[in-house]
Amino acid sequence: TEEDETPLFTARVKLFIFENSEFKERGTGNVLLLKHKQTGKIRLLMRREKVLSVCANHYVFPSTVLKPLYTSSRSLTYITTDFSDEEAVTRHFAIRFPTDEVCE
């Protein structure tokens, strides 16, 4: 739970998911990187603005590969197992940050 985690990073972003050979918008809102106080695991959590429904919820591992999106210098892509729909699903995400500096 978020009470057991310390925020490491937050930014307003746009999240996309790769489906049917293209990236489709999944939501806009604040993305949080949270570190668990006991285990040290880092989790990415994102809720959609206004409705606050979860659109991304997964761990970020040292082995997670972040790649720049070829169409935008302020976007990163990665593949991970996501739990936002309450079951484990492997997804290909893209996150677009507000500026190049935040992306770095």
Backbone as ProteinMPNN parsed JSONL, in Angstrom:
{"seq_chain_A": "TEEDETPLFTARVKLFIFENSEFKERGTGNVLLLKHKQTGKIRLLMRREKVLSVCANHYVFPSTVLKPLYTSSRSLTYITTDFSDEEAVTRHFAIRFPTDEVCE", "coords_chain_A": {"N_chain_A": [[0.836, -1.191, 0.0], [0.302, 2.359, -0.428], [0.848, 3.722, 1.912], [2.945, 2.368, 3.054], [5.083, 3.086, 1.551], [7.645, 5.223, 0.184], [7.618, 8.227, -1.62], [9.564, 8.672, -4.562], [9.72, 9.991, -6.959], [7.746, 12.13, -8.98], [5.616, 13.071, -11.667], [3.675, 14.788, -14.101], [2.278, 13.03, -16.692], [1.72, 11.459, -19.925], [0.375, 8.387, -20.663], [0.842, 5.531, -22.693], [-0.192, 2.516, -24.343], [0.904, -0.354, -26.083], [-0.939, -1.771, -28.528], [-2.434, -3.866, -30.931], [-0.558, -3.29, -32.986], [0.041, -0.559, -32.636], [0.603, 2.413, -30.619], [-1.655, 3.269, -28.116], [-3.506, 5.722, -26.358], [-3.535, 5.524, -22.857], [-3.939, 6.964, -20.585], [-3.84, 10.154, -18.817], [-2.039, 11.769, -16.297], [-0.651, 11.94, -12.931], [2.392, 10.297, -12.521], [3.903, 8.094, -10.256], [6.866, 7.104, -8.618], [7.474, 4.793, -6.246], [9.021, 3.752, -3.247], [9.235, 0.872, -1.341], [9.156, 0.731, 2.163], [10.122, -1.415, 3.761], [10.957, -3.589, 2.035], [12.342, -2.346, -0.019], [11.695, -2.438, -2.672], [10.813, -0.951, -5.799], [8.046, 0.711, -7.114], [5.942, 1.576, -9.83], [3.27, 3.731, -10.074], [0.303, 4.882, -11.464], [-2.417, 7.054, -11.819], [-5.408, 7.949, -13.545], [-6.222, 11.314, -14.372], [-8.744, 13.2, -12.679], [-10.772, 11.0, -12.607], [-9.277, 9.183, -11.206], [-8.715, 6.474, -11.546], [-6.698, 3.535, -11.628], [-4.131, 3.251, -13.974], [-1.668, 2.236, -14.449], [0.386, -0.016, -12.725], [3.008, -1.352, -11.423], [6.08, -3.137, -10.665], [9.375, -1.741, -10.778], [12.234, -2.964, -11.962], [15.821, -3.487, -11.634], [16.563, -4.707, -13.977], [14.787, -3.777, -15.848], [14.351, -2.477, -19.016], [14.651, 0.632, -20.37], [13.79, 2.403, -23.203], [14.361, 4.998, -25.594], [11.62, 6.494, -27.286], [11.267, 6.371, -30.704], [9.867, 8.399, -32.014], [9.738, 10.605, -30.377], [11.598, 12.753, -28.326], [11.097, 13.064, -25.693], [9.962, 10.822, -24.638], [9.714, 7.5, -23.303], [9.966, 3.945, -23.7], [8.973, 0.699, -22.547], [8.791, -2.747, -21.478], [6.821, -4.661, -19.325], [5.446, -6.54, -16.531], [2.256, -5.825, -15.654], [-0.106, -4.763, -13.152], [-2.435, -3.283, -13.123], [-5.048, -3.861, -13.835], [-5.787, -5.663, -11.967], [-4.911, -8.238, -12.473], [-2.062, -10.101, -13.51], [-0.481, -8.905, -16.347], [1.484, -8.895, -19.231], [2.775, -6.022, -20.631], [3.427, -3.509, -23.13], [4.59, -0.411, -22.663], [4.523, 3.164, -23.186], [5.765, 6.222, -22.073], [5.121, 9.627, -22.046], [6.802, 12.464, -21.199], [6.611, 15.84, -19.795], [8.765, 17.479, -20.586], [12.055, 17.327, -22.176], [14.01, 17.337, -20.187], [12.774, 16.346, -17.846], [12.263, 13.795, -18.733], [14.82, 12.7, -18.901]], "CA_chain_A": [[0.0, 0.0, 0.0], [1.068, 3.595, -0.525], [1.276, 4.14, 3.258], [4.197, 1.673, 3.342], [6.044, 3.458, 0.511], [8.156, 6.59, 0.149], [7.685, 8.719, -3.004], [10.891, 9.016, -5.063], [9.597, 10.82, -8.152], [6.397, 12.328, -9.507], [5.524, 13.975, -12.819], [2.448, 14.668, -14.897], [2.679, 12.38, -17.938], [0.708, 10.785, -20.73], [0.743, 6.977, -20.764], [0.341, 4.815, -23.867], [0.001, 1.072, -24.33], [1.033, -0.87, -27.445], [-1.956, -2.771, -28.85], [-2.793, -3.941, -32.349], [0.513, -2.677, -33.793], [0.178, 0.886, -32.452], [0.453, 2.918, -29.258], [-2.94, 3.902, -27.851], [-3.47, 6.436, -25.083], [-4.123, 4.812, -21.714], [-4.368, 7.941, -19.597], [-3.006, 11.296, -18.459], [-2.094, 12.0, -14.854], [0.633, 11.914, -12.227], [3.048, 9.013, -12.337], [4.686, 8.069, -9.025], [7.781, 6.016, -8.304], [7.36, 4.604, -4.806], [9.947, 2.753, -2.695], [8.684, 0.215, -0.153], [10.016, 1.02, 3.318], [10.772, -2.627, 4.259], [11.597, -4.431, 1.022], [13.159, -1.546, -0.925], [11.224, -2.564, -4.051], [10.294, 0.285, -6.38], [6.81, 0.467, -7.858], [5.38, 2.68, -10.592], [1.819, 3.807, -9.929], [-0.279, 6.019, -12.167], [-3.876, 7.157, -11.851], [-5.94, 8.918, -14.513], [-6.723, 12.558, -13.799], [-10.173, 13.373, -12.39], [-11.447, 9.774, -12.165], [-8.305, 8.541, -10.306], [-8.597, 5.029, -11.743], [-5.321, 3.111, -11.843], [-3.868, 2.846, -15.364], [-0.392, 1.509, -14.434], [0.766, -0.432, -11.381], [3.967, -2.437, -11.589], [7.414, -2.939, -10.097], [10.467, -1.34, -11.667], [13.393, -3.768, -11.581], [17.073, -3.051, -12.27], [16.645, -5.298, -15.308], [13.835, -3.121, -16.745], [15.052, -1.739, -20.079], [13.959, 1.822, -20.866], [14.312, 2.811, -24.507], [13.706, 6.191, -26.125], [10.667, 6.275, -28.369], [11.873, 6.972, -31.895], [9.109, 9.546, -32.507], [9.697, 11.702, -29.406], [12.762, 12.797, -27.438], [10.663, 13.124, -24.295], [9.192, 9.606, -24.354], [10.433, 6.248, -23.072], [9.158, 2.738, -23.799], [9.464, -0.463, -21.803], [7.874, -3.878, -21.372], [6.806, -5.153, -17.959], [4.217, -7.182, -16.078], [1.461, -4.786, -15.011], [-1.203, -5.258, -12.319], [-3.45, -2.235, -12.996], [-6.374, -4.453, -13.992], [-5.869, -6.649, -10.883], [-4.295, -9.511, -12.837], [-0.758, -9.872, -14.136], [-0.511, -8.874, -17.805], [2.682, -8.305, -19.813], [2.373, -4.911, -21.496], [4.44, -2.612, -23.695], [4.171, 0.948, -22.339], [5.296, 4.363, -23.535], [5.437, 7.367, -21.213], [5.577, 10.902, -22.578], [7.022, 13.443, -20.144], [6.345, 17.2, -20.269], [9.949, 18.081, -21.198], [13.21, 16.433, -22.307], [14.742, 17.301, -18.913], [12.076, 15.427, -16.948], [12.435, 12.461, -19.313], [16.151, 12.218, -18.558]], "C_chain_A": [[0.876, 1.247, 0.0], [1.544, 4.095, 0.836], [2.623, 3.532, 3.634], [5.316, 2.06, 2.381], [6.416, 4.938, 0.615], [8.209, 7.049, -1.304], [9.107, 9.124, -3.388], [10.822, 10.029, -6.201], [8.123, 10.961, -8.496], [6.456, 13.305, -10.671], [4.182, 13.746, -13.496], [2.863, 14.155, -16.278], [1.453, 11.903, -18.708], [1.209, 9.364, -20.944], [0.066, 6.343, -21.968], [0.62, 3.335, -23.689], [0.011, 0.592, -25.783], [0.045, -1.999, -27.645], [-2.248, -2.721, -30.341], [-1.847, -3.13, -33.233], [0.606, -1.158, -33.697], [0.05, 1.25, -30.979], [-0.885, 3.64, -29.142], [-2.884, 4.553, -26.474], [-4.204, 5.654, -24.006], [-4.586, 5.792, -20.648], [-3.37, 9.067, -19.43], [-3.163, 11.504, -16.963], [-0.705, 11.991, -14.257], [1.134, 10.485, -12.109], [3.91, 9.135, -11.077], [5.637, 6.892, -9.046], [7.83, 5.938, -6.792], [8.305, 3.5, -4.344], [9.367, 2.205, -1.397], [9.666, 0.35, 1.004], [10.728, -0.226, 3.857], [11.561, -3.366, 3.179], [12.539, -3.667, 0.1], [12.738, -1.642, -2.382], [10.624, -1.242, -4.521], [9.116, -0.058, -7.285], [6.413, 1.734, -8.599], [3.868, 2.606, -10.454], [1.331, 5.049, -10.655], [-1.788, 5.909, -12.149], [-4.288, 8.197, -12.879], [-6.446, 10.149, -13.77], [-8.238, 12.495, -13.657], [-10.832, 12.111, -11.875], [-10.586, 8.962, -11.198], [-8.258, 7.016, -10.436], [-7.142, 4.689, -12.091], [-5.141, 2.678, -13.297], [-2.487, 2.202, -15.508], [-0.034, 1.212, -12.981], [1.706, -1.623, -11.524], [5.291, -2.094, -10.922], [8.383, -2.503, -11.183], [11.711, -2.058, -11.159], [14.655, -3.207, -12.216], [17.208, -3.582, -13.695], [15.666, -4.665, -16.312], [14.594, -2.25, -17.741], [14.166, -0.597, -20.56], [14.604, 2.239, -22.173], [13.62, 4.096, -24.937], [12.742, 5.807, -27.24], [11.152, 7.043, -29.583], [11.141, 8.218, -32.395], [9.128, 10.75, -31.572], [10.896, 11.641, -28.463], [12.362, 12.846, -25.966], [9.8, 11.932, -23.899], [10.105, 8.4, -24.201], [9.463, 5.084, -23.232], [9.796, 1.632, -22.976], [8.374, -1.524, -21.777], [7.97, -4.411, -19.944], [5.51, -5.898, -17.681], [3.455, -6.177, -15.225], [0.281, -5.409, -14.265], [-2.34, -4.247, -12.203], [-4.87, -2.758, -13.154], [-6.571, -5.637, -13.048], [-5.423, -8.054, -11.261], [-3.014, -9.199, -13.597], [-0.861, -9.992, -15.652], [0.783, -8.234, -18.288], [2.256, -7.257, -20.828], [3.583, -4.129, -21.968], [3.907, -1.191, -23.514], [5.061, 1.978, -23.016], [4.81, 5.467, -22.611], [5.995, 8.614, -21.872], [5.6, 11.92, -21.449], [6.807, 14.854, -20.693], [7.532, 17.855, -20.974], [11.048, 17.018, -21.349], [13.922, 16.256, -20.977], [14.096, 16.34, -17.935], [12.254, 13.993, -17.431], [13.788, 11.858, -18.935], [16.243, 11.845, -17.107]], "O_chain_A": [[2.045, 1.197, 0.381], [2.538, 4.817, 0.913], [3.363, 4.103, 4.436], [6.38, 1.44, 2.386], [5.631, 5.774, 1.063], [8.777, 6.353, -2.146], [9.779, 9.832, -2.638], [11.741, 10.826, -6.39], [7.345, 10.023, -8.324], [7.246, 14.248, -10.664], [3.63, 12.646, -13.463], [3.694, 14.765, -16.95], [0.324, 11.938, -18.219], [2.349, 9.164, -21.363], [-1.113, 6.576, -22.235], [1.546, 2.945, -22.978], [-0.769, 1.066, -26.609], [0.16, -3.054, -27.022], [-2.3, -1.644, -30.935], [-2.281, -2.384, -34.111], [1.187, -0.523, -34.578], [-0.531, 0.505, -30.19], [-1.211, 4.505, -29.955], [-2.292, 4.01, -25.542], [-5.326, 5.187, -24.202], [-5.512, 5.499, -19.891], [-2.213, 8.962, -19.84], [-4.268, 11.429, -16.425], [0.295, 12.029, -14.974], [0.418, 9.588, -11.665], [4.565, 10.155, -10.862], [5.255, 5.793, -9.449], [8.189, 6.911, -6.129], [8.384, 2.441, -4.967], [9.048, 2.957, -0.476], [10.863, 0.111, 0.843], [11.842, -0.108, 4.368], [12.717, -3.729, 3.397], [13.436, -4.261, -0.498], [13.346, -1.007, -3.244], [10.009, -0.511, -3.744], [9.176, -0.977, -8.101], [6.532, 2.836, -8.065], [3.26, 1.561, -10.684], [1.88, 6.137, -10.482], [-2.367, 4.856, -12.416], [-3.604, 9.204, -13.066], [-7.02, 10.046, -12.686], [-8.919, 11.817, -14.425], [-11.411, 12.138, -10.789], [-11.111, 8.138, -10.45], [-7.802, 6.339, -9.515], [-6.454, 5.459, -12.76], [-5.896, 1.845, -13.799], [-2.163, 1.676, -16.573], [-0.138, 2.082, -12.116], [1.266, -2.756, -11.72], [5.588, -0.931, -10.651], [8.228, -2.852, -12.354], [12.184, -1.788, -10.055], [14.577, -2.52, -13.235], [17.889, -2.978, -14.524], [15.714, -4.984, -17.5], [15.384, -1.39, -17.351], [13.077, -0.82, -21.088], [15.821, 2.409, -22.247], [12.43, 4.276, -24.679], [13.018, 4.909, -28.035], [11.419, 8.241, -29.494], [11.726, 9.016, -33.127], [8.598, 11.805, -31.918], [11.174, 10.598, -27.872], [13.211, 12.684, -25.089], [9.012, 12.007, -22.957], [11.131, 8.287, -24.872], [8.275, 5.216, -22.935], [11.004, 1.631, -22.739], [7.201, -1.244, -22.02], [9.067, -4.593, -19.416], [4.589, -5.887, -18.498], [3.953, -5.729, -14.193], [-0.262, -6.435, -14.676], [-3.14, -4.34, -11.271], [-5.808, -2.143, -12.647], [-7.411, -6.503, -13.292], [-5.543, -8.974, -10.452], [-2.9, -8.158, -14.245], [-1.269, -11.026, -16.181], [1.152, -7.157, -17.822], [1.493, -7.535, -21.754], [4.619, -4.088, -21.305], [2.909, -0.809, -24.125], [6.205, 1.696, -23.371], [3.61, 5.632, -22.391], [7.175, 8.673, -22.218], [4.579, 12.208, -20.824], [6.816, 15.055, -21.907], [7.342, 18.691, -21.858], [10.984, 15.952, -20.736], [14.388, 15.161, -20.661], [14.797, 15.589, -17.258], [12.381, 13.077, -16.619], [13.892, 10.659, -18.679], [17.301, 11.417, -16.646]]}, "name": "protein", "num_of_chains": 1, "seq": "TEEDETPLFTARVKLFIFENSEFKERGTGNVLLLKHKQTGKIRLLMRREKVLSVCANHYVFPSTVLKPLYTSSRSLTYITTDFSDEEAVTRHFAIRFPTDEVCE"}
